[in-house]
Amino acid sequence: MWRERAKDMKRKITVLTLCAILFALCGSVDAQQTKKIPTVGFLLEGFPSSISDSIRIDAFRKGLHEIGYTEGKSIFIEYRFAEGKESAFRIWHQSWSDSSRM
């Protein structure tokens, strides 16, 4: 009779040990989830090689840095250039608006 109790106790300890291990693994999986980094769309009317646009981009980056953002680490910036095409503004604005709702 004591052998049956010992066997039952061993089984309970094994089950509790497995449950504890599974519980510990579930906690570590949650801890490894990455933080979602925001993306900002930056649309300019000119060309990528435009000096005036590069000045605007530098000022924008500097402003973000002053309030604590680092491009590529705490914020992503998606640059687009309309290259003088007015229709590009509407198309890109719509695509960013649609993607921000997801």
C-alpha positions as CSV (number, residue, x, y, z in Angstrom):
1,M,0.0,0.0,0.0
2,W,2.8,2.4,0.8
3,R,4.3,1.7,-2.7
4,E,1.0,2.8,-4.3
5,R,1.1,6.1,-2.3
6,A,4.7,6.6,-3.3
7,K,3.9,6.0,-6.9
8,D,1.0,8.4,-6.8
9,M,3.1,11.0,-5.0
10,K,5.8,10.6,-7.7
11,R,3.2,11.1,-10.4
12,K,1.9,14.2,-8.8
13,I,5.4,15.7,-8.4
14,T,6.1,14.9,-12.1
15,V,2.9,16.6,-13.2
16,L,3.5,19.7,-11.0
17,T,7.0,19.9,-12.3
18,L,5.9,19.8,-15.9
19,C,3.2,22.4,-15.2
20,A,5.8,24.7,-13.6
21,I,8.2,24.4,-16.5
22,L,5.4,25.1,-19.1
23,F,4.3,28.1,-17.0
24,A,7.8,29.4,-16.9
25,L,8.3,29.0,-20.6
26,C,5.0,30.9,-21.4
27,G,6.2,33.9,-19.3
28,S,9.5,34.1,-21.2
29,V,7.8,34.0,-24.6
30,D,5.8,37.1,-23.6
31,A,8.9,38.9,-22.4
32,Q,10.5,38.5,-25.8
33,Q,7.9,40.3,-27.8
34,T,9.3,43.4,-29.5
35,K,7.9,46.9,-29.0
36,K,6.2,48.3,-32.1
37,I,8.2,51.3,-33.5
38,P,6.0,54.1,-35.0
39,T,6.5,55.0,-38.6
40,V,6.1,58.6,-39.9
41,G,5.5,59.4,-43.5
42,F,7.4,62.4,-44.8
43,L,6.2,63.6,-48.2
44,L,8.0,66.3,-50.1
45,E,7.1,68.0,-53.3
46,G,10.6,68.0,-54.8
47,F,13.2,65.5,-55.8
48,P,15.5,63.3,-53.6
49,S,18.5,65.4,-54.7
50,S,16.9,68.7,-54.0
51,I,19.0,70.9,-51.6
52,S,15.9,72.6,-50.1
53,D,14.3,69.3,-49.4
54,S,17.5,68.0,-47.8
55,I,17.5,71.0,-45.5
56,R,13.9,70.3,-44.5
57,I,14.7,66.6,-43.8
58,D,17.7,67.6,-41.7
59,A,15.6,70.1,-39.7
60,F,12.9,67.4,-39.2
61,R,15.4,64.9,-38.0
62,K,16.9,67.4,-35.6
63,G,13.5,68.3,-34.2
64,L,12.7,64.6,-33.6
65,H,16.1,64.1,-31.9
66,E,15.4,67.1,-29.6
67,I,12.2,65.5,-28.4
68,G,13.9,62.1,-27.8
69,Y,13.4,60.1,-31.0
70,T,16.2,58.4,-32.9
71,E,15.6,57.5,-36.5
72,G,15.8,53.7,-37.0
73,K,15.7,53.0,-33.3
74,S,12.6,54.7,-31.7
75,I,11.0,55.9,-34.9
76,F,11.0,55.0,-38.6
77,I,10.6,57.6,-41.3
78,E,9.3,56.8,-44.7
79,Y,10.4,59.4,-47.2
80,R,8.6,60.0,-50.4
81,F,9.1,62.6,-53.1
82,A,6.3,63.8,-55.4
83,E,8.9,65.0,-57.9
84,G,6.6,67.9,-58.9
85,K,3.5,65.7,-59.5
86,E,0.5,67.1,-57.6
87,S,-1.4,63.8,-58.0
88,A,1.3,62.0,-56.1
89,F,0.3,63.8,-52.9
90,R,-3.3,62.5,-53.1
91,I,-2.2,59.0,-53.9
92,W,0.5,58.7,-51.2
93,H,-1.7,60.5,-48.6
94,Q,-4.5,58.0,-49.2
95,S,-2.1,55.0,-49.0
96,W,-0.7,56.3,-45.7
97,S,-4.2,57.0,-44.3
98,D,-5.3,53.5,-45.2
99,S,-2.3,51.8,-43.7
100,S,-2.5,53.8,-40.4
101,R,-6.0,52.3,-39.8
102,M,-4.6,48.8,-39.7
